[in-house]
């Protein structure tokens, strides 16, 4: 509903007189404004909290400038902006008409011919955005306006600025429901991501629900990543076309040109494309500004006015905002014991922060066996830091282009970087997985090991590990489409593949992967943690024959199953994260403890060098980012430290056990390693 301006509302934004309040979005309020010449505009005024954030202002200015390059008939043109104003604002063309969300909620799904008009118009609008070298990244029913001469796309500027400057903020329930799988996982989202979202919008227009409806919160993202879309009630041939657009693998989705060829109606768009009740909504809103009786919920220029915000993770591979650095006590119940029975144990105190660069990528880290070096894998390279001085010593970049996913040290100064291999410097990184190995003493690359794409959606190298004798390097990734994933083993010095271990052949799908691997301290056992579709487990292999000797299944996991595995220094205990933390007795292969649940969102762990405690980290969305230590004998939590709203990535103990390194990306887009004193 249109609202009169309140006493505290500004009456002016730059040259635009504000005449009514239209609604509220994720970044601020939306107003109806008039230019000096009488043109109506939708003016988005940024909230004070964001306006005080210098990084957001910088991103806002960049996004507004880029958005003004977007042409085309089917986009709501960004006509003006002032990122330096107090508060910043952006003005776009006012389009009389309801949002698709409003129209469908009021009058039900659109007729098939209207959906074809809608689809072809949105495809053309997205093509204009892509021509400007931009990606919308947030297409949904509430930022599609239905005008009498065709649809218009809004909100291709501000949401990108918010996501870039504040990746840890919650998103609306509606936004999450139309994300692409790669966006939900926090991976690179290119033009193909918009194709996926477009298909979801057209399913909504046709049926009144999204293709992954029926879930809330993080479960929506799980369905997007793992489940097949529900295309019930979508008629053919539209159903087949939308199914292709909703492929999990971005490379398998059709392009916008193909969509236009399939969707473009023969008679053009023009007047009369909307059903009569929706056309009446357009007429009402066109007449309302002059009459002063406009009825509208504003879903314009960067925000959903009525959709409830829910705390769901924007990126499933966890990046974190910064913690407050205060030491806190965790609930004893988290460790399986009553509150107040927390055992005496080590504490965590913030020691030093290492900023490794301004980026939206995750950090992956590992200490060298002698503790003299800390490695941080970031984007397409790995940097070595002197552990004592915290100073950078060298950055190593593989000859093969890749996006870093994991790092590991081996004996004799070997260092491995696992990555998602790209085709070239401008790639979308869909070339399969790979590992590069360096000799850190000479800083020479001694092996470049690659694995081809085999059909799994999880084709990055998910984890890497050296055998204790340093002769072998193992990599974990998704495998054949019907498996749980695979582990690949190479001879480090010769670069020859030794073995390809398929996990769960015939029992999985393209959404599964082996996500974690670890050799036992004696080198006799290899543990492979796998998961997908809310289940997972660990398979143990005998390294003398490479035959599986045990499977340790886990039910009730998070969406990714087992994400980290580690042996205790004496080799007697195996630990794994599944959202909670699981512990097994290696000799009997019995589950000895299950700490917490999948809802705790622990994604990474490390066992202290003396084997006394296990450190777990994670959190996202509704679960605050955290680092906790549990006593390995009693299984009770001894300390917990907050670490930002969107979670913690890798954790690693220094070999002396007195320092714990944790990785996250804070709200200022600084990729950061936080060092904690343990004691």
C-alpha positions in Angstrom: 0.0 0.0 0.0 1.1 3.5 -0.7 1.9 5.4 2.5 2.2 9.1 3.1 5.6 10.4 4.0 6.2 10.4 7.7 7.5 13.3 9.7 11.0 11.9 9.7 11.1 11.1 6.0 13.1 13.2 3.7 11.2 15.1 1.1 14.1 15.3 -1.4 16.8 13.0 -2.9 19.0 15.0 -5.1 16.9 16.6 -7.8 13.9 14.3 -7.1 11.0 15.4 -4.9 9.7 12.4 -2.8 6.0 12.2 -2.8 5.1 8.9 -1.3 6.6 5.9 0.5 6.3 2.7 -1.5 7.9 0.1 0.8 11.1 -1.3 2.3 13.7 -3.5 1.0 16.9 -5.2 2.2 19.0 -2.0 1.9 16.6 0.8 2.7 13.3 2.4 1.8 11.7 2.9 -1.7 10.0 6.1 -2.5 8.0 7.5 -5.4 9.7 10.5 -6.7 9.2 13.2 -9.3 11.9 14.8 -11.4 11.9 18.6 -12.0 10.3 17.8 -15.3 7.5 15.8 -13.8 8.8 12.3 -14.6 8.0 9.6 -12.0 11.0 7.6 -10.6 11.4 4.9 -8.0 14.0 6.2 -5.5 15.9 3.8 -3.3 17.3 5.5 -0.2 20.0 3.5 1.7 19.6 2.9 5.4 21.9 4.8 7.7 23.7 1.6 8.9 24.8 0.8 5.4 25.4 4.4 4.6 28.1 4.5 7.3 29.9 1.6 5.8 32.7 2.9 3.5 33.1 -0.4 1.7 29.4 -0.5 0.9 29.5 3.0 -0.5 32.4 2.0 -2.7 30.6 -1.0 -4.0 27.4 1.0 -4.3 29.1 3.6 -6.5 30.6 0.9 -8.7 27.4 -1.0 -9.1 25.3 2.1 -9.9 27.8 3.2 -12.5 27.8 -0.3 -14.1 24.0 -0.5 -14.0 23.6 2.8 -16.0 25.3 1.0 -18.9 22.5 -1.4 -19.2 20.1 -0.7 -22.0 17.3 -2.7 -23.5 13.6 -2.4 -23.5 12.9 -4.9 -20.8 14.9 -3.4 -17.9 13.9 -0.6 -15.6 16.5 1.9 -16.5 18.8 3.3 -13.7 18.6 7.0 -14.4 20.5 8.6 -11.6 22.4 7.9 -8.4 24.5 9.7 -5.8 26.7 7.3 -3.7 28.3 10.3 -1.9 25.0 11.7 -0.6 24.0 11.4 3.0 22.3 8.9 2.7 23.1 7.5 -0.7 20.3 7.0 -3.2 19.5 5.5 -6.6 16.7 6.4 -9.0 15.3 4.1 -11.6 12.4 4.5 -14.1 9.0 4.0 -12.4 7.1 1.3 -14.2 3.3 1.3 -13.6 2.3 -2.3 -12.9 2.4 -4.9 -10.2 5.3 -7.2 -9.6 4.9 -10.8 -10.8 4.8 -11.8 -7.2 1.9 -9.5 -6.5 0.0 -10.5 -9.6 0.2 -14.2 -9.1 -0.6 -14.0 -5.4 -3.7 -11.8 -6.2 -5.0 -13.6 -9.3 -3.2 -16.9 -9.7 -0.8 -18.3 -12.3 -0.6 -16.6 -15.7 -2.0 -18.2 -18.9 0.5 -20.1 -21.0 0.8 -17.5 -23.8 1.4 -14.7 -21.2 4.2 -16.9 -19.7 5.8 -17.1 -23.2 5.7 -13.3 -23.5 7.0 -12.9 -20.0 9.9 -15.4 -20.6 11.0 -13.9 -23.9 10.9 -10.4 -22.4 13.0 -11.4 -19.4 15.4 -13.3 -21.6 15.9 -10.2 -23.7 16.3 -8.1 -20.6 18.9 -10.4 -19.1 20.8 -10.4 -22.5 21.0 -6.6 -22.2 22.4 -6.9 -18.7 25.0 -9.5 -19.8 25.9 -7.3 -22.8 27.0 -4.7 -20.2 29.3 -7.4 -18.7 27.0 -7.7 -15.7 25.1 -10.6 -14.0 21.8 -9.9 -12.3 22.5 -12.4 -9.6 19.1 -12.1 -7.9 16.2 -12.5 -10.4 13.0 -13.3 -8.6 9.3 -12.7 -9.0 9.3 -9.6 -6.9 11.8 -7.7 -9.1 9.9 -8.4 -12.3 7.3 -5.7 -13.0 4.4 -6.5 -15.3 3.7 -3.5 -17.6 1.1 -3.4 -20.2 3.7 -3.5 -23.0 5.8 -6.3 -21.5 7.8 -7.1 -18.3 10.7 -5.1 -16.8 13.6 -6.4 -14.8 14.5 -4.3 -11.7 17.2 -4.5 -9.0 20.3 -5.3 -11.0 22.5 -2.8 -9.2 22.0 -2.5 -5.4 21.7 -6.2 -4.5 25.1 -6.8 -6.1 26.6 -4.0 -4.0 25.1 -5.5 -0.8 26.2 -9.0 -1.6 29.7 -7.9 -2.4 30.2 -5.7 0.7 28.3 -7.9 3.2 28.3 -11.5 2.1 27.3 -12.6 5.6 24.0 -10.8 5.7 20.8 -12.7 5.5 18.8 -12.9 2.3 15.0 -12.9 1.8 13.2 -16.2 1.7 12.2 -15.4 -1.8 15.7 -14.6 -3.0 17.0 -17.9 -1.7 14.2 -19.8 -3.4 15.4 -18.7 -6.9 19.2 -18.9 -6.4 21.2 -21.1 -8.7 23.1 -24.1 -7.2 26.5 -22.4 -7.8 25.3 -19.2 -6.0 23.9 -21.3 -3.1 27.3 -23.0 -2.7 29.1 -19.6 -2.8 30.9 -20.4 -6.0 31.3 -18.2 -9.1 27.9 -17.3 -10.6 28.1 -16.2 -14.2 25.4 -15.5 -16.8 24.3 -19.2 -16.6 23.2 -18.5 -13.0 20.6 -15.9 -14.3 19.3 -18.6 -16.8 18.6 -20.9 -13.8 16.8 -18.1 -11.9 14.8 -17.1 -15.0 13.5 -20.7 -15.2 12.5 -20.6 -11.6 10.6 -17.4 -12.2 8.8 -18.9 -15.1 7.8 -22.0 -13.1 6.4 -19.6 -10.5 4.5 -17.7 -13.2 3.0 -20.9 -14.5 2.2 -22.7 -11.3 2.1 -20.1 -8.5 5.1 -21.8 -6.7 8.8 -22.0 -7.3 10.5 -25.2 -8.6 11.9 -26.0 -5.1 8.9 -25.0 -3.0 7.8 -26.7 0.2 10.9 -26.0 2.3 12.1 -23.1 4.5 15.4 -21.6 5.5 18.5 -23.6 4.6 16.5 -26.5 3.4 15.5 -24.5 0.4 19.2 -24.1 -0.6 19.7 -27.8 0.1 16.9 -28.6 -2.4 18.4 -26.2 -5.0 21.8 -27.9 -4.7 20.7 -31.5 -4.5 17.0 -32.1 -5.5 15.3 -32.2 -8.9 12.9 -29.3 -9.6 9.2 -29.9 -9.3 7.7 -29.1 -12.7 4.3 -30.5 -12.0 1.6 -28.6 -13.8 4.1 -27.0 -16.2 2.9 -28.0 -19.7 5.1 -29.3 -22.5 7.1 -28.1 -24.4 7.8 -25.5 -21.7 8.5 -28.1 -19.1 11.4 -29.6 -21.1 12.9 -26.2 -21.8 12.7 -25.1 -18.2 14.2 -28.5 -17.0 17.2 -27.8 -19.2 17.6 -24.3 -17.7 17.4 -25.9 -14.2 20.4 -28.2 -14.7 22.7 -28.3 -11.7 25.8 -28.0 -14.0 25.9 -24.4 -15.4 27.6 -25.6 -18.6 24.6 -27.8 -19.5 22.1 -24.9 -19.4 20.9 -23.4 -22.7 21.8 -19.8 -23.6 19.5 -16.8 -23.8 19.5 -16.9 -27.6 18.0 -20.4 -27.5 15.4 -19.3 -25.0 14.3 -16.4 -27.1 14.0 -18.7 -30.1 11.8 -21.1 -28.2 9.7 -18.6 -26.2 9.2 -15.6 -28.5 5.5 -15.4 -29.4 4.7 -14.9 -33.0 2.4 -11.9 -32.5 4.8 -9.8 -30.5 4.2 -8.4 -27.1 2.4 -5.1 -27.0 -0.9 -4.4 -25.3 -3.2 -7.2 -24.4 -0.7 -9.8 -23.2 -1.8 -9.7 -19.6 -5.0 -11.4 -18.4 -7.8 -8.9 -17.6 -7.4 -8.8 -13.7 -3.7 -8.2 -13.9 -4.2 -5.5 -16.7 -6.6 -3.8 -14.3 -3.8 -3.7 -11.7 -1.6 -1.9 -14.2 -4.4 0.6 -15.0 -4.9 1.3 -11.4 -1.3 2.0 -10.7 -0.9 4.1 -13.8 -3.7 6.4 -12.7 -2.9 6.4 -9.0 0.0 8.9 -8.8 -2.0 11.6 -10.3 -5.1 10.8 -8.3 -3.1 10.4 -5.1 -4.7 7.1 -4.4 -2.0 4.6 -5.6 -2.2 1.2 -4.2 1.0 -0.7 -4.4 3.4 -2.8 -2.5 6.8 -1.8 -3.7 9.1 -4.5 -4.9 11.2 -2.0 -6.8 14.9 -1.1 -7.3 16.5 -3.3 -4.8 14.2 -4.8 -2.2 11.3 -7.0 -1.3 8.9 -5.1 0.7 6.7 -7.9 2.0 8.9 -11.1 1.8 10.1 -12.1 5.2 13.9 -12.2 5.7 15.2 -15.6 6.9 18.7 -16.5 8.0 19.9 -18.8 5.2 23.6 -19.0 4.2 24.3 -17.2 0.9 27.4 -19.3 0.4 27.4 -22.9 1.6 31.2 -23.0 1.5 31.5 -20.9 4.6 33.1 -17.4 4.6 32.9 -15.5 7.9 32.4 -12.1 9.2 34.8 -11.1 12.0 34.2 -12.1 15.6 34.4 -9.7 18.5 37.4 -11.4 19.8 35.9 -11.9 23.3 36.4 -15.2 25.0 33.2 -16.9 25.9 32.1 -20.1 27.5 30.1 -22.6 25.5 27.2 -24.6 26.9 28.2 -27.9 28.4 25.2 -29.4 26.7 26.9 -28.9 23.3 29.5 -31.4 24.4 26.9 -33.9 25.5 27.0 -33.1 29.2 24.8 -31.0 31.4 25.4 -27.3 31.6 27.8 -26.3 34.3 29.9 -29.5 34.0 32.4 -28.1 31.6 35.8 -29.8 32.1 38.8 -27.7 32.8 40.7 -27.3 29.6 42.5 -24.8 27.3 41.2 -21.4 26.5 41.2 -19.5 23.2 42.5 -15.9 23.2 42.9 -13.8 20.0 46.6 -13.3 19.2 47.0 -11.8 15.8 45.1 -11.2 12.5 46.7 -11.7 9.1 44.8 -9.9 6.3 45.7 -11.8 3.1 43.8 -9.7 0.6 40.5 -8.0 -0.3 38.5 -10.6 -2.1 35.2 -12.6 -2.0 37.0 -15.9 -2.2 37.5 -18.4 0.7 40.9 -19.0 2.3 42.3 -22.5 2.7 45.2 -23.0 5.2 47.7 -25.5 6.6 50.9 -25.4 8.8 54.1 -27.1 7.6 55.1 -30.2 9.7 58.0 -28.2 11.3 55.6 -25.3 12.1 57.9 -22.7 10.4 55.4 -21.9 7.6 51.7 -21.2 7.2 50.2 -21.7 3.8 47.1 -19.8 2.7 45.4 -20.9 -0.5 43.4 -18.1 -2.1 41.9 -17.7 -5.6 44.5 -19.1 -8.0 47.6 -19.2 -5.8 49.0 -20.2 -2.4 51.0 -17.8 -0.2 53.6 -18.9 2.4 54.0 -16.9 5.7 56.7 -17.1 8.2 55.0 -18.4 11.3 57.3 -16.6 13.8 57.2 -13.1 12.2 53.8 -13.4 10.4 55.5 -12.0 7.3 54.8 -13.1 3.8 57.7 -15.0 2.2 56.4 -16.0 -1.3 53.3 -16.5 -3.4 53.2 -19.5 -5.6 51.0 -19.6 -8.7 50.3 -22.9 -10.6 51.1 -23.1 -14.3 47.6 -24.6 -14.7 44.9 -22.0 -14.1 42.7 -23.0 -11.2 40.5 -21.8 -8.3 42.0 -22.8 -5.0 39.9 -25.3 -2.9 42.4 -26.9 -0.5 46.0 -27.0 0.6 48.2 -29.5 2.4 51.9 -29.9 3.4 53.8 -33.2 3.1 57.2 -34.3 4.3 60.5 -33.0 2.8 59.0 -29.5 2.3 56.3 -30.5 -0.2 53.2 -28.3 -0.6 50.1 -29.2 -2.6 47.3 -26.9 -3.8 44.0 -28.5 -4.9 41.8 -26.5 -7.2 39.0 -26.3 -9.7 40.8 -26.3 -13.0 39.9 -23.6 -15.6 40.2 -23.6 -19.4 42.0 -20.3 -19.6 42.5 -17.0 -17.8 38.9 -15.9 -18.5 37.4 -19.2 -17.6 34.3 -20.1 -15.6 36.4 -22.9 -14.0 34.7 -25.9 -15.4 37.7 -27.9 -16.5 37.8 -30.5 -13.8 39.9 -30.9 -10.7 43.7 -30.6 -10.3 46.6 -30.6 -7.8 49.9 -28.7 -8.1 52.8 -29.7 -5.9 55.8 -27.5 -5.1 59.1 -28.0 -3.3 59.0 -25.1 -0.9 62.7 -25.0 -0.4 63.5 -24.4 -4.1 60.0 -23.0 -4.8 59.9 -25.1 -7.9 56.7 -26.7 -9.2 57.4 -30.4 -9.3 54.0 -31.9 -10.3 50.8 -30.7 -12.1 48.2 -33.4 -11.7 44.8 -33.1 -13.3 41.5 -35.1 -13.4 39.0 -34.7 -16.2 35.3 -33.7 -15.6 33.3 -36.9 -15.1 29.8 -35.7 -14.8 29.6 -34.8 -11.2 28.4 -31.3 -10.2 31.2 -31.4 -7.5 34.1 -31.4 -10.0 36.6 -29.3 -8.0 39.3 -31.0 -6.0 37.6 -31.0 -2.6 40.5 -32.1 -0.4 44.2 -33.0 -0.7 46.5 -35.1 1.5 50.0 -36.5 1.5 50.9 -40.0 2.7 53.0 -40.0 5.8 56.1 -41.1 3.8 55.6 -38.2 1.3 55.6 -40.6 -1.7 51.9 -40.2 -2.6 49.5 -37.4 -2.9 45.7 -38.0 -2.8 42.9 -35.8 -4.0 39.2 -36.1 -3.4 36.4 -35.0 -5.7 33.0 -35.9 -7.2 33.2 -39.0 -9.3 30.9 -40.7 -11.9 27.4 -39.5 -11.7 26.1 -42.6 -9.9 28.7 -42.7 -7.2 29.5 -41.0 -3.9 32.7 -39.6 -5.4 36.3 -40.7 -5.9 39.8 -40.5 -4.4 42.7 -40.2 -6.9 46.3 -41.1 -5.9 49.5 -40.1 -7.7 53.1 -40.8 -7.2 54.4 -37.3 -6.3 57.8 -37.4 -8.0 56.8 -39.2 -11.2 53.4 -37.6 -11.5 51.9 -41.0 -12.5 48.5 -42.0 -11.2 48.6 -44.9 -8.8 45.0 -45.6 -8.2 41.5 -44.2 -8.8 39.2 -45.2 -5.9 35.5 -45.0 -6.6 33.4 -44.6 -3.5 29.8 -45.9 -3.4 29.6 -46.9 -7.1 26.0 -47.2 -8.2 24.7 -45.7 -4.9 25.1 -41.9 -5.3 24.3 -39.1 -7.7 26.0 -36.1 -9.4 25.5 -34.1 -6.2 27.7 -36.3 -4.0 31.4 -36.0 -3.6 34.3 -37.3 -1.5 34.8 -34.0 0.4 37.6 -34.9 2.8 40.5 -37.4 3.1 43.2 -38.3 5.7 45.9 -40.9 6.1 46.3 -42.6 9.4 49.6 -41.6 11.2 51.1 -45.1 10.3 50.0 -44.7 6.7 48.1 -48.0 6.7 44.6 -46.6 6.4 43.1 -43.9 4.2 39.8 -42.3 5.3 37.5 -40.8 2.7 34.6 -38.7 4.0 31.7 -38.4 1.5 28.3 -36.9 1.4 25.4 -35.2 -0.4 21.6 -35.0 -0.1 21.6 -35.0 3.7 23.6 -38.1 4.2 27.2 -39.2 4.3 29.8 -41.3 5.9 33.5 -42.4 5.9 35.0 -45.2 3.9 38.3 -46.7 5.2 40.8 -48.1 2.6 43.7 -50.5 3.3 46.6 -48.7 1.6 48.5 -52.0 1.0 45.7 -53.2 -1.4 43.6 -50.1 -1.8 40.6 -52.2 -1.0 37.8 -50.8 1.2 37.8 -52.4 4.6 35.0 -50.5 6.4 32.2 -48.1 5.7 31.1 -45.8 8.6 27.7 -44.4 7.6 26.2 -41.3 9.2 22.5 -40.3 9.1 21.1 -36.9 9.9 24.0 -35.0 8.4 23.8 -31.5 6.9 23.4 -31.1 3.1 27.1 -32.0 2.4 27.6 -35.1 4.5 31.1 -35.5 5.9 33.2 -32.4 5.2 36.3 -33.0 7.2 38.1 -36.1 8.6 41.1 -36.4 10.8 43.0 -39.0 12.8 44.2 -38.4 16.3 48.0 -38.4 16.6 48.0 -41.9 18.1 45.8 -43.1 15.3 43.2 -44.6 17.7 40.4 -42.0 17.0 38.9 -40.8 13.8 36.9 -37.5 13.9 34.6 -36.1 11.2 32.3 -33.1 10.8 28.8 -33.6 9.5 27.3 -30.4 10.9 28.0 -31.9 14.3 31.2 -33.9 15.1 31.4 -37.7 15.0 34.1 -39.7 16.7 34.9 -43.4 16.0 37.3 -45.9 17.7 39.5 -46.9 14.7 40.2 -50.4 16.0 36.6 -51.4 16.6 35.2 -49.0 14.0 32.4 -48.2 16.4 30.9 -44.7 16.8 31.9 -43.5 20.3 30.5 -40.0 20.3 28.2 -37.8 18.3 28.7 -34.2 19.4 25.9 -31.8 18.4 23.7 -32.1 15.4 23.7 -31.0 11.7 22.1 -27.7 12.8 25.3 -26.7 14.5 26.9 -26.4 11.0 30.4 -27.4 11.9 32.2 -27.7 8.6 35.9 -28.1 9.6 37.9 -29.6 12.5 41.5 -30.2 13.7 42.8 -32.4 16.5 45.5 -30.9 18.7 49.0 -32.3 18.4 48.9 -33.8 21.8 45.5 -35.4 21.0 43.7 -33.8 24.0 41.2 -31.6 22.2 39.4 -31.4 18.9 38.7 -27.9 17.4 35.5 -27.5 15.4 34.4 -24.5 13.4 31.6 -23.3 11.2 28.2 -21.7 11.4 26.2 -19.7 8.9 22.9 -17.8 8.7 20.8 -18.7 11.7 23.8 -20.3 13.5 26.4 -17.7 14.5 30.0 -18.4 13.3 31.9 -20.1 16.0 35.1 -21.9 17.0 34.9 -24.5 19.8 37.2 -26.9 21.6 36.0 -30.3 22.9 37.9 -32.5 25.3 38.6 -35.7 23.3 38.3 -38.0 26.3 35.1 -36.7 27.8 33.6 -35.3 24.6 32.5 -32.2 26.5 32.9 -28.6 25.2 35.6 -26.7 27.1 35.4 -23.3 25.3 33.5 -21.6 22.5 34.4 -18.3 20.7 32.1 -16.4 18.4 33.5 -15.7 15.0 31.1 -13.7 12.9 27.6 -14.4 11.5 28.5 -16.4 8.4 30.9 -18.9 9.8 34.5 -20.1 9.8 36.4 -22.0 7.1 39.6 -24.0 7.6 41.1 -24.5 11.1 44.7 -25.8 11.8 46.8 -26.3 14.9 50.4 -25.2 14.9 52.6 -28.3 15.5 53.5 -27.0 18.9 49.8 -26.9 19.9 49.9 -23.4 21.3 48.3 -21.6 18.3 45.1 -22.3 16.3 44.7 -20.7 12.9 41.2 -20.0 11.5 40.1 -18.6 8.2 37.2 -16.4 7.3 36.2 -13.4 5.1 35.0 -10.4 7.1 32.3 -7.9 6.3 34.9 -5.6 4.8 35.7 -8.2 2.2 39.1 -8.9 3.8 40.2 -12.5 3.6 41.6 -13.0 7.1 43.5 -15.5 9.1 42.8 -15.2 12.8 45.5 -16.7 15.1 44.4 -17.8 18.6 46.5 -18.6 21.6 45.6 -22.0 23.0 46.2 -22.4 26.7 
